[in-house]
Amino acid sequence: SHADQAAFLRRKGLREEEIHAAFMQAEVPLSDPSGQPTEDKQVDRGRAFLRNSKTKGSSVEERVRFLRDKGLSEQQIAAAFALSGTPLAEARQREDDLLGWDPGERERVKQG
C-alpha cells in the first residue's frame, strides 16, 4: 500500500516532501520497496538494476541513460530510483555535492 511505501521511505530518512515528490513523479503503481513486485515489470527491473552493487559506481546520468535505453519512461525511472532507496533528485544532488558542482552545472555539462 502507499502507506507502507511512505513508511518505508521515512525509515530510509526521506522527508515528507521527498516522499510526496516520488509518488507524484512516479505516476505508476508502486509497491513495498522491500522487494514486493510492482504492477510495472520495467520499474521492478529498474529497481533491481539500481540496487546492483556493480552499477552503484556509475554516475547517475549513466544509470538514467541505461534505463532510458531499456525503454523506461521518465516516470518509471523516477519510481525505480525512489524504490531503490534514493529518489532521483536526491541522487543527482548527492553526486553534484560530491563533484563540487554549482547549481546548474549539471545542465551545462549535459549540453556540452
Disulfide bonds with the S-S distance in Angstrom:
none
